[in-house]
Amino acid sequence: VQLQASGGGLVQPGGSLRLSCAASGNIFSINGMGWYRQAPGKQRELVASVSSSGGTNYADSVKGRFTISGDNAKNMVYLQMNSLQPDDTAVYYCIMVMALPGGDYDYWGQGTQVTVSS
């Protein structure tokens, strides 16, 4: 299984970006999807997640600005980011939790750079 993230780039403060992440390969049931980010010198942190039942969870810092959505039929997860601020600058990683015969397994994308700067 491979995850490919895309959609990052350079945007001015107040702007928007939409990240996408596509999974390919021998995919079993997806139990959850999410996005993490890691800024220089900081630990990787959870940005948003969505469960297979559609429940969502957001970091306090992005609530009201970011929206996560998942499409299990297409094996994709999206992150719509609005009102971007310089503090949102980071490498964004997608993750999918898949059910394997031996239990759940986390698959990670390669990361996509988001830079918010004027």
N, C-alpha and C positions, 0 to 999 in steps of 0.2 A: 504494500500500500504506500502510495506517495501523495503528499499534499503540496499543492502549488499555490502560493499566495501571490496576489498581484494588486495593483491599484495605488501603491504608495507614490510619493513624490514630494515636490516642494510647493507649499501653499502659503499665502499670506495670512496673518492673523484674521480671524473671522470667517475664513474660507471653509470649504467643505471638500471631503474626499470620500470615496467609497472603496473599501477593500473587499476583495473576493478571495475565496479559497476553495479550490476544487480538489476532491480526492479521486484517485484512480487506483486500479488494481483489483485484487481479490477482496472486496469489501463485504464484511458481514454487517450485522445490524449496528447502526450508529446510535449510541445512547446519549451522547451529548456533544456539543460543539462550543468552541469559544475562541476568544482572542486574548493574548497576553501582549505586553510590551516591555521593552527594556531600554531605558535611557542610559547614556554613558555614565559609568560610575555608580549605577543604581541596580538594585535587584530586579529580576523579572517580576512583574505584577499582573494580576488578573484584571483585564479591562471589562470584559463582558462574557457571559455564557448563556447558552440556551439548551434546555433539556429536550429529550425526544417528545415530551408532552407539550412543549412550547413555553414552558416557564423560563423566564429570563432573570438574570442577575447582573448588576452593574457596579463598578467601583464608584464610590461617592463622587470622585472627581470628574466623572463623565456623565453622570445622571442628568437627563434632560437635554444632552447634546449628542450623545451617541445612541444608535439603535442597532441591535444585533438581530439577524434573521437567519434561519436555516432552511434549507430545502433538502430533506432526506431523500426524496426521489431522484434528485440530481447530484446528491453527495456534495453539496456546496454550503458554505456559510459566508455571510456578508456582514460588513460593519460599515454602517453609514455614520460618518463623522461630520458634525456641523459645528459652527462657532469654534473652530480650532484655535488653540492658543499655543504660544511657544512651549509651555510645559508639556504639551502633547507630543513634542518631538521625541521620537524613539524608533527602534526597530519593532515592528509589530509581527507577532507570530500567531498563526492559527493552530488550533488543536482540535482533534476529533477523538472521542472516546468510543472505541468499538468493542462489541462483544465478540470474543473469540471462544472456542471450545473450552479453553482453560481459564477464562475470566476476561475482565475488561483490560484493554490495552490502549495506551495513549499514543497517538500519532501526531507528529509536529510538522508544520510547514517550515520552509527555509527562512522565512522572515522577509518583510518588505519595509524599506525605510520611509518614514514619514517625517518631514522637516517643515516646521511652521516658523516662518521668518519673513520679515519685511525687507 
